[in-house]
Amino acid sequence: MRGREAPHQCKRQPCMRLLPSHASSFQFRIISKEKCNGKLCFIIRNHPSSNQDASSEIIIEGVTGVEISAGLHWYLKYFCSAHISWEKTGGVQLDTVPKPGSLPPVPHDGIFVQRPVQWSYYQNAVTSSYSFAWWDWKRWEKEIDWMALQGINLSLAFTGQEAIWQKVFQRFNFSTSDLDDFFGGPAFLAWSRMNNLHGWGGPLPQTWLNNQLVLQKKILARMYYFGMTPVLPAFSGNVPAAIKSRFPNARVTQLGNWFSVNSNTRWCCTYLLDPTDPLFVVIGKSFIEQQIKEYGRSSHIYNCDTFDENTPPSDNPQYISSLGAAIYKGMQSGDSAAVWLMRGWLFSYDPFWQPPQMKALLHSVPIGRMVVLDLYAEVKPIWANF
């Protein structure tokens, strides 16, 4: 769906997977932003030949594949009374869609819907362990179709990152045994990635690491095909415990316990590389570069959540500012166009974060290069107070 003004019938995804019986009923076209008044939109029109047998009935145009898919969902919902959602909220209900040749027409002037905001974001960072850890490509394909139909164009893409970390840390002389103690098991990866615990549920078999990387490449290819912006991970300072032996002079802080079993240091009390240590930016840069090398491209937006339910070792605004600056420098060193996307959950969860500390972190990054997700805003909005 990347060509300009190129028409595609329903044989293109996700329509074919959703409505194979209507393969010839819809025609899709990518259009320029100029036709949407400089923004993102979709346009739904009646096909001029819709009164002829076996012809397309509805034309859906959009700036990207996401807009086209959202337009398809719009038409099915408001003109055919169809329902498309997750399985536990009704799933896909298309019994009300008329047979090919009998689709209801839209108004003569067509339907024009402009995206009200630039981004429609999806996922919490912990979803990868709540659900995604067990998904194969068939399940991911279904989810990405759902995302496109809902108009989502900005989504986390975390699958397979342990295989990338393995390659990066091996360049810094960390062994397989070192990483077995560092990576959590599939259901706990979200928290080992965010410096909450290490090793619990592991180790990860090499076959699993390899297969997850293959899966990630399929996920990214499909997201890019739709015109989505995948958000890749970045380095927060979270390092294996073996850094103490691999780099004896490295400046490292051991964090406190995070709900771990009996406060056992075998699983808890992870290690944070000090932002003033030269290794910090070097590792951060290497991780970004390895991802770009492996995937062939980047959308330039990276997620990094600092101190997720972990209290920083110091409330000194200078320390917090230096940490934020080091995280972003690691991103920018690997990708000059990097934008840091972070969750605002830490500000809601931990009273440690008062205005001086919040300002120190948020202002450590150039204006326009950070996006904060206020994911609990429907209950406890952060932006309104800060």
Secondary structure, DSSP 8 states (H G I E B T S, - for coil): --SSS-EEETTSTTHHHH-GGGTTTEEEEE--GGGGTTS-EEEEEE-TTTTSTT---EEEEESSHHHHHHHHHHHHHHHH--EE--GGGT-EE-TTS--TT------TT-EEEE-SSS--EE--TTHHHHTGGG--HHHHHHHHHHHHHTT--EEE--TTHHHHHHHHHHHTT--HHHHHTTS--GGGHHHHHTTS-SSTT----HHHHHHHHHHHHHHHHHHHHHT-EEEEE---SEE-TTHHHHSTT--EEE----S-GGG-TTTSS-EEE-TTSHHHHHHHHHHHHHHHHHHS---SEEE--TTTT---S---HHHHHHHHHHHHHHHHHH-TT-EEEEESHHHHH-TT--HHHHHHHHTTS-TTSEEEE-TTTTTS-STTT-
